[in-house]
Amino acid sequence: MREISVPPLVTVPPDSNITDLLLRQAAKASNPALFSRRDADGRWQDVAAADFLADASLLAKGLMASGVAAGDRVGIMSRTRYEWALIDFAIWFAGGVSVPIYETSSPSQVAWNLGDSGAVAAFGESAHHEDIIRQAATSEGLTALAHVWQLEGPGLDELRAAGAGISDEELEARRSTAALSDVATIIYTSGTTGRPKGCELTHGNFVELSENVLATSLGNVVNENARTIMFLPLAHVFARFISVLAVAAGVTVAHTPDIKRLLPDLQSYQPTFILAVPRVFEKVYNSALTKAEDGGKGAIFHRAADTAIAYSRARQAGKVGLGLKLKHSVFDKLVYGKLRAAMGGQVAHAVSGGGPLGERLGHFFQGIGLQILEGYGLTETSAPVTVNTPELIRIGTVGVPIPGNAVRIADDGEILAKGVCVMRGYFRRDDLSGDAFEDGWLRTGDIGQLDEQGFLTITGRKKEIIVTAGGKNVVPALLEDQIRADALVSQVLVVGDNRPFIGALVTLDEEALPGWLHRHGLPGSMPLAEATGNPAITAAVQELINTANQSVSQAEAIKSFRIVPADFTEASGHLTPSMKVKRSQVMKDFEDVIEEMYSSPRPTRA
């Protein structure tokens, strides 16, 4: 199959906007809780739709009184927290356009987002963030930026008080100015290559996409009886879309800004579904495996994992044998139930996006009772173009198009997208917008294929395809995903463009390393720099590479590798906030290592 188009299931009035979703919830007799916040004692307290609406309206009036006009851009620089969503809706009620900024951004990055968008105001979470915003404004001469408010301290109360003179009628007139075709937010791409581009996402992108998602069987997962905890950055389009979708569905949403607190927060809040990028699921699996191995129960965990995967595959094929059912039932009591309890005990579904999950990991979680619904999309598509649903799922794929959207595979394998999810264009960059579209179809830059039922599989990134000196095309992700799945490994970067053979840079997982060393009779306190040259670790990584090489041809196989003594992180500038490797930056910073690998007399045999 080369193309699939799914007609919309819901038609939305053209004069609607995102704020209508909140008004709909607040008008319900049930007045559902849309959010949960921690009180001073650390207990979760619900925030009803009507209360959230009232507070967002007060802040919107404050924005209007401060000179924010319809269509004005307002920045938000903060970690994931309740006030992020509150300010987002306040900006929309004031007729404004929100511009998210990652809270880890440097002053130059902040200056680019605020300056390029022409923002007239900005919110910073803390004094630190406010200082960065003001520093960026001063250094780059951002004269349009008239106000900076803090989410912490008295800033929001002052804004509420400032709007006392704005009437409800004035607010309603402003709120209703935006229609589906108007821009709701400008989200800047994470910038793995070049300057970030501002994607203009409209109210229609969010509203029409949300309504059509809820019209599928996902509506049985995302509804007024559901709870989720948001820990991904709300500056990222994936979390942002789910945040709006949750309001549309009446889901209760909690927030946690510290991923190190994720497990205790999951256990105290007990969500019914979660959303995460694949690396989070990899870490959950590897942490459970490491804990089992450290406790001398590694063999049991491996058998349990193999049984879960086999059980899931058998269910997908339509027949589970009696023996497999019995084994699965035993391991459910011994292993799977404990894993579900660690995630709060109520999680039945998870939504995964931002990168490929991998078939084995998808079957593992499905087999333990956590159905992962993998989807695919870009910032330019408001997050999801396609998604697996509870009733229409094929593990190892990213699902079929959401109603109202279409996917086409170009002659060179590139995935093209069209529909209610696709952005209006790049902000003030008609040249880039023109290049991004072909006959009305968005060029995604990803390579993939459609099966006979219309399920999409992602095979790689077009710009990341490596062409060796011998002319062989190599898709790095096919090898990287398999190697990175092991607990010992943190990140992998396959290299070899215009080179005689394929090589790789590998980093070690510093959290898993001490336990691995101890289990292999080595000092757990061994420094990372020393561990990278340890023969036992080198041999273990070689085995992982040998296994991955079995999935590709000899010309595509990794012939040599180097373990580098530092991980790729967001802080080091080598990962985006959504945990994607900045390939060009890594190759630049580790140029000497790569050159040494290719100048060696002969590569390591794989």
N, C-alpha and C positions, 0 to 999 in steps of 0.2 A: 504494500500500500504506500502511495506517495503523498496522499493528502486526506485529511479528515476534518469535517466541519460539523459542529454540534449546535443546532439552533437554540436560542435562549428559551428558558422555561418561564421567565418572568419579564414582563415589560414594565419599566419604571417611568412615571410621568417626567417629561423633560425639564420641568421647573423645580424638580426635587434637588436636595443636596444632602450632605452627610448629617447635618444637624437634625434632619427629619427622622433619622433613625433613633436618636435620643428622645425626641419628642414622642415618638411612638411608644417607647418603653415607659416613659413617665406618665403617659395617659392611661396605661393599663390599671385596672382595679387592683391587680396583684402588686403593683409598684415594685418590680423585681430588684434585687440587689445586683448592681452592676459591678461593684468593686468591693474588695476587702482591704482594710488597712490595719496595721499593727497599732495598738494603743500604747500608752506609756508602760504598761506591764508586759508588753510583748504578745498580747492576745489579739487574734484577728477579729476585727469589727466590720460588719457589712455597711456599705454605703448604698442607700436606695436610689433608684433612678431619679426620683423627684428631687432628692437632696443634691445629687450630682448636677442636675439641670439648674437648680437654683444658684449653686456656687459658680458654675461656668458662666451663667448669665451675669452675675455680679462682676466677675473678672472681665467679661466682654464689654460691659459698660465702662469699666475702668480703662480699657484699651481705647475705646471710642473717645472718651474724655481726654485721653492723652494724645490724641491726634492720629491714631491709626485709622486710615480710611479703607474703604472697600478695595480689595485687590492688593493692599500693601503687604509686603513680606515681613514676617517676624521670625527671628531665629529662636531655637530651643537647644541649649547645650546642657545636658544632664544625663546622669545614669538612669536606668530603668526604675521608675517609681510612680506612685499614684498621681503626683502633681504633673507629670509629663502628659498623661492623658487628659487631665483637667485643663491644662493650658492649651493643648491641641484643640479641644472643643471650644474653649473661650475665643481663640483666634478665629475659628470658623463662624462662631456666633457673631463676631464683630465684622464678618465679611472679609477677613484677612486670609493670607496664604502662609502656612507654616513652613519653616526651613529647618529641618533637623540637622544637628551637628553632633558628631560623636564626642563624648565627654573626654576622650583621650586625645583629641585633636591638638595639634601644635598651634601657636598663634598665627603662623602663616596659613595653615589650613582653615582656621576660623576666619581669617581675613578674606580668604578666597570665597568661601561660602556666603559670607555676609556681603562682601563687596560685589561679587558677581550677580547675586540676586537683588542687590539694591535694598537690603533690609533696612527698615526704619526703626526697628526696636529688636531687643533680644532678651531672652531669659537665660540666666546661668544658675546652676543648682546651688552653688556655694560661693563664698568670697573668692575662692581660688578660681572658679570658672568666670566669675564677674571680672576678675583682674585680667584673665586671658582675653576676654572679649574687649575690654577697654584698651588693653595693650595692642590688640590687633587693629582696633579702630584708629588709635593714635598713629601707629606706625604706617598704616596704609591710607590715612586721610579719609576715613569713611564718614564723610560729613552728613550723610543721610541718616546715620544711626543716632537717633535723638534720645532713646531711652534704653537703659539696661536694668532689669529687675532680677532680684535673687529669689529662688524658690524657698530657700531657708531664711530665717530671720523675718523681719517685718515687711519685706517687699510685697508679698501678695496682699496682706491686710491694707497696706497703703494704696494698692491698686484698686481693691474693692471700694475703699472710701472715696477714691477719686471719681468713681462713676456714679456717685449718689445723685447727681443732677440729670442723669440720662433716664428718660422715661422708658417704660416697657414697650410703648408704641414705637419709639425710636429704635430700640433694640430689635424689635420684630421686623421693622422695615429694613434694617441692615442685614439681619440674619437671612432674610428671604431674597437678597439681591443675587446670590449665587445660584446658578442652575447646573445641570449635569455637565454641560460643556465647559464650565469655568474651572480654572485651576484651583485645586485644594491645597496642594503641597508641591514644593520643588525639592526633590531628593537628589543629592549629589552622589554620583557613582563613587565607589570606594577608591578608585584611582590606582588599580593594579598597573595601568599603563597611562602615562601622560596626566594632564590636568583633569580633575573631576569635571564631569558634565552634569548640568542641572536637568534632571528629568521632570517634565511638567506632567504631573498626574492630576487628573480631574476628579471632581466630585462623582462624575459618572463612572470613572474607573473603579472607585471604591464601592459605590452604592450598587451599581448593576452587577458587579462581580460578586459582592456579598449576597445579594438576593438570589442570584443563580446558584451559588454554592449551597445556600440553605435549602434550595428546592431539590437538591440531590439527597442521597441517603446520608450525606454528611450532616444534614439537619437532625439526624438521630443522635449525633455525637455532640454537636455544637447547638445547645438550646438552653432554655431557661432553667433547666435542672442541672446544668453542667457547671463545673468549676475548673479554672486553670490558673496556673501561676506563671507569670511572665518573667523570664530572666534574660532573654536575648535583648540586645540594645534596641530601644524603640526608634533610634535613628536609622535602623535598617528596615528596608521595605517589607521584609517577611514578618517581623514582629508588628510593624505598623499596620499591615493589612489585617492580621489576626486581631489586633486591638479594635479596629473598626468593625470587623466581622462579629466580634463578641458583643458589642453594643447592639448591632443589628439583631442578634439572636437572643439577647437577654442573659448571656453567660456572666457569671460572677468571676471577676479577674482580680488576682492578687499580684503583687510585684515584689521581686527581690533583686537588689542590685549586685549582690555579692555571690558569685557562682560557687564560692567555697562554702557558703551556707545552704547550698541548694538541697542537699539530702535532708538536713533537719527541717528546712522549710517545707519540703514535700511531705514529710512525715507529720508535721503539725497542721498543715493546711488540707492535705488529702485531696488533691485535684482529681478530676475524672478524666482529663486529657491534658497533655502537655505539647509544647512545640519546641523543637531544637534543630540544630544543624547536625550533620552526620558525625562530626568529631565528638559531640557530647555523647552520642550512643556508643561510639567506639570506646570512650573513656569509661562509661558505665560498665560495659562488658569487660574491659581489661582490668578495671578495679576489682570487679567481682572475681575474676580469674586469679588475679594476684593475691587477693585475700584468701581464696581457697588454697592456693599453692603454699602460701605462708603458713597456713594452718594444717598442712599435711593432707589436704583433701583435694588436691589438684586433679587426681585421676577420676574422682567422683564427678567433679565439675565438668571435665572433658566429656565423660560419658553422658552426663545430663545435657550438655550443649549439643552433642551429636544427636541425641534422641529428640531434643526440641526441634532441631533443623529437619530431621527426617520426618517428624510428625507434621510439621508445617508443610513440607513438600508433598507429603502424602495427601493431606487435606486439600491442597491446591489441585492435585491430580484427581481428587474425587473419591479416594478410597484409602482408609486407614486400617491396617491389619490388626487383629486382636492382640497379638504379641506386642506390637508397637504401642497400642492403647494402654496395655498394662504397664509397660516400662515408663510411659509418659506419666501415668497416674502415680507411680512410685516417686519419680523425680519431682513431681509437682509438690509432694509433701516434703521432700528432702531439700530441694533447691529452689524451684520456681516460685513457690509461695513466699520464701524469704526475700527473693529479689523484688517481687511485687510489693511486699511490706516495706522494703527499704525506700520505695518510691511513693509511700503513703498508703498503699493498700487498696486504693480505689481507682487507680489509673488503668483504663482499659484500652485507650487509644493514644497515639502520638502522631503529630504531623511533622514530617521531616522535609527540610528544604535547604537550599544554599549550596548543594553539592551532592554527588552520588553516594548513596548509603551502602550499596553492595548487597548482592542477593543473599549471601550467607548470613550477614548480620540481620537482614530483614526477616529471614526465616527463623533465626534464633529468637528474636523478640516475639514474633508471631507465635512461636512454639511455646513460649513461657506464659502466654496470655496477654501480651501487650501488642496490639495490632498497630504497626507503624504504617501510616498512610503517606507514602512518599510522593512529593509533587515537584514541579519544575517551573521556573520562571526567572525573571530578571527584574532589576529596578525598573527597567523600561516597560515591563508588563504588570506593574503594580503587585508583583510577586507571582501568583500562580497562573500559568496558562493551562497546565494539565495537573491532574491529581488522581491518585487512587482513592476510591471510596469504599466503605464497608461492603457494599453490594457489587462493586465493580473493581476488583483488585487483581493485579498480577505482580507478585513480588519480584524485584529485579528491574522493574520498569517504573516510570514516573507517572503512569496512568494515562487516561484519555483526556481530551480537552474538556474544560469546564463549559457547561452550556453557555452559548454566546461567543464562543471562541473557536479558532481553527488553527491547524498545524499543517504545514507543507514541508516536504523534504526536497531541497533543491538538487540539481544534477550533481553538484559536488558534495552532497551530503549535509549541507548546512540546514539547520532548522529555521523555518520562517514561521512567523506568528501573526495572527490577525484576530480582531475581536474587541469586546468591551473592555478587556484588560489592558490594551495597548495604549501607551502614553500619547499625549498630544504632540510632543516633540521635545527637543532640547531648548532650554530657556535661552532666548536671544541668539540661537545658533542655527539659523535656517540652513547653513551649509552642511552642518553635521546631520541635521534632521533629514535633509535630502539624501545623504549618503546612507542613512540607516534604513531607508525603505526602498523596496523594489515592487512596483506595481501595487502599492497599498499593503504589502507584506513587510513586517519588521524583520530585518536580518538579525538573528540572535547571536551569531558568532559561534554557536555550538554545533557540534556534529552529532547526528543521531539517526535513528531509523524507526519506522512504524511497522508493527506486525499486522497480521491479517485482521485482527479485531480493533486496530487503531490505538493500541498501547504504544507509548513512546519510550524508547530507550536512548539514553545519552551515552555516547561513546567517547566524547572528548571535546576540547575547545579548539576551534579552527586555528586561532593564532598560536596555539601551543603545540601544534603538530610539528614534530621534529623530522627534518629531512637530513639523513646522514650523507656523508661524502659519496657513498655508493648509490644514492638516490632512493633509499628505502624510507617510506613514510612510517613514523612511529607515533602512536598516541600515548603520551606519558601516563595519563590517569589509569590505564589498564594495568600498569605495573605498580604505580605509586600506591593505589588504593589497597592492593593485596599486601604489600610490605608494611604499610602503616597500620594495618589491622592488628599487628602483634603488639603486645603490651610493652615490649622493650623499646620499640621505635616510636618517636614522637612525630617526625616529619621526614618526607622523602622528596627529593627533586631529581627527576630524570633529566639528563643532559645528553647532547650529542649532535646538535644542529651543525651541519657541515663538518662533522668529525668522522674519523674512520670507524668508530664503534660507539655503542650506547654506554654511558656511564651514569652514576648516581651519587648524590650527596645525601647522607643519612644523619639525622640527629637522634639522640637517645632521650627517652622519657625520664626526667630526673626524679619523678615521684615513684616510678616503678623500678628504677635502677637498684636501690639498696636491697629490696627484696629479691630481685633476680640474682644479684651478686651473692647474697647469703645462701640461696638455694643451690648455687653452683660452687659452694665451698670457698668463696672469695670474701674479703672484708667488705661489709656493707657500707663502711665509711669511705670507701675508695672515692677520691675526687673525680669529677666528671672528666677533667682533662686527661687523667690517667686511664680512666675506663675506656675512653675512645680508642686507645692503643692497645688495650688488653687482648691477647690472642683468643681467649674464650669468647669475648663479645664479638670480635671480628668474625670468628667462625660461626657464631649464632646468626649474625646478620647475613653472612654468606649463604647459610641454609635457607633463610627467608627469601633471599634473592633467587636461589636455585629453584625454589618452589614456584615463585612468581614467573620465572622464565619459562616454565613448562606451559604457560598459557599463551605464549607468543612464539613466533618463528625464531630461528637462530639469528637472523639478521636484526631482529628487534630486541633480542635478549640483552640484559645488562652484563657487560663483560668486565667492568671494573667499578669500584665504588670507593668512597672515602667517608669515614665517620668524622664529622666536624665537632669540635669541642664546645659548641654553643647551640642552643635551640633556636628555631625560627619562631619569634613571638611578635605580637603587635607592638610591644614596647621597643623591640629591636628594629622595627620598621620592615619586618619580613612577612608579616601577616596582616591581612585586612581585619577589621572588626568582626567580620563573619567567618574568620579563620581560614580564608583562602590564602595560599602562598603567593606573594608578590614575586613571580618568577624572575623578572628582569632585575629586581633589586638584589635578590639572593645571588644571581649570577655575577652581578657587579661586585658585591661585597666579598664573594668567595672566588673571585677570578683566579687568584694565585693557586688555590687548591685545585680548581678545575684544570688549569694549565699543567700543574705538576702531575695530575692523573694521566693526562694525555701525552706527557713527555716521558713517562716511565718506559723502560725498555719493552715490557710486555704487560698486557692487562691481566688482572686476576681472572683465572679461569672460573666460569660459572657452571 
